[in-house]
Amino acid sequence: MGDFIAYLDTSEVLPGKLEELKSAMADLAEFVEESEPRIGGYTVHFSEDGTEMSVLHFHEDLESLMFHLDVAGPKFPPIGQFIRMKSIEIFGHPSEELLARSRRKAEMLGSGTVIVRELHAGFTRLGQG
């Protein structure tokens, strides 16, 4: 499983901003799909009551995630008007640079924290053909 990394943002949706946020996130997801051929998956989820959003993405390695932050990163600040980030969870082995960039993103978009979840057991078949 080695280099696999999953990344989960969780944010509060600001009152009255759900529809604008849904539109902005659909645009962002389309941009990521078109611009990042190595990303394993990029999905946006909303709670049933529309008060919370989670963005989940999968990467075969750290370089894919860093590329995502480089390419999509400039699109994050405008989304800040619709959310207050609560947390970023990184599943895998992040570099110090990834942790620093994730903390800056969390601060920019809210009062979120960055949590690292170290691998204990399991497997992934991503990137195996």
C-alpha positions in Angstrom: 0.0 0.0 0.0 3.1 2.1 0.5 2.6 5.6 -1.0 -1.2 5.7 -1.3 -2.8 8.8 0.3 -6.4 9.8 0.9 -7.4 13.3 1.8 -10.7 14.4 3.4 -11.8 18.0 3.9 -14.8 18.6 6.1 -16.5 22.0 6.1 -19.5 23.8 7.5 -21.7 25.2 4.8 -22.5 28.8 5.6 -26.2 29.7 5.9 -27.8 30.6 2.6 -24.7 29.5 0.6 -25.5 25.8 -0.3 -26.7 26.3 -3.9 -23.7 28.6 -4.7 -21.4 26.1 -3.1 -22.8 23.2 -5.0 -22.3 25.1 -8.3 -18.7 26.1 -7.4 -17.8 22.5 -6.3 -19.3 21.0 -9.5 -17.0 23.4 -11.5 -14.0 22.5 -9.3 -14.6 18.8 -9.7 -14.8 19.2 -13.4 -11.6 21.2 -13.5 -9.8 18.6 -11.4 -11.0 15.8 -13.6 -9.8 17.6 -16.7 -6.5 18.9 -15.3 -5.2 16.1 -13.1 -4.9 12.8 -14.9 -3.1 11.0 -12.0 -5.7 11.6 -9.3 -7.5 8.4 -8.4 -10.8 10.0 -7.5 -12.2 13.3 -6.4 -15.7 13.4 -4.8 -17.8 16.0 -3.1 -20.5 15.0 -0.6 -23.1 17.0 1.4 -24.9 16.0 4.6 -28.6 15.3 4.2 -29.5 18.6 5.8 -27.0 20.5 3.6 -25.0 22.0 6.5 -21.8 20.1 5.9 -19.6 19.3 3.0 -16.9 16.7 2.7 -14.4 16.5 -0.2 -12.6 13.1 -0.6 -9.8 12.4 -2.9 -7.4 9.5 -3.5 -3.8 9.6 -4.7 -1.4 6.8 -5.7 1.5 8.8 -4.2 2.5 12.0 -2.5 3.5 13.6 -5.8 -0.1 13.3 -7.1 -1.5 15.1 -4.1 1.1 17.8 -4.2 0.3 18.3 -7.9 -3.4 18.6 -7.0 -2.6 21.4 -4.5 -0.5 23.2 -7.1 -3.1 23.0 -9.9 -6.3 23.3 -7.9 -5.0 25.4 -5.0 -5.7 28.7 -6.7 -9.3 27.7 -7.0 -9.7 27.2 -3.2 -9.8 30.9 -1.9 -13.1 31.9 -3.7 -14.8 28.8 -2.1 -14.0 30.3 1.3 -17.0 32.6 1.0 -19.3 29.6 1.2 -17.7 27.5 3.9 -15.9 27.4 7.2 -13.4 24.5 7.1 -13.6 22.2 10.1 -10.9 19.7 9.4 -8.5 18.1 6.9 -7.7 14.4 7.5 -4.8 12.9 5.7 -4.7 9.1 5.5 -1.2 7.9 4.8 2.3 9.3 5.2 2.4 13.0 4.5 5.6 15.0 4.0 6.4 18.0 6.2 5.6 20.2 3.1 2.2 18.6 2.7 1.4 19.2 6.3 2.5 22.8 6.1 0.4 23.4 3.0 -2.6 21.6 4.5 -2.4 23.8 7.6 -2.3 26.9 5.5 -5.3 25.8 3.5 -7.2 25.0 6.8 -6.4 28.5 8.2 -7.3 30.2 4.9 -10.7 28.5 4.7 -11.7 28.4 8.4 -10.5 27.4 11.8 -9.9 23.8 10.7 -7.3 21.4 12.0 -5.1 18.9 10.2 -5.2 15.3 11.4 -2.9 12.5 10.2 -4.3 9.0 10.2 -1.4 6.5 10.1 -2.0 3.2 8.3 -2.3 0.2 10.5 -3.5 -2.5 8.2 -5.3 -3.0 4.8 -4.6 -2.7 1.1 -5.6 -0.7 -2.0 -5.8 -1.8 -5.6 -5.5 1.7 -7.0 -2.8 1.9 -9.7 -2.6 -1.8 -10.2 -3.9 -1.8 -13.7 
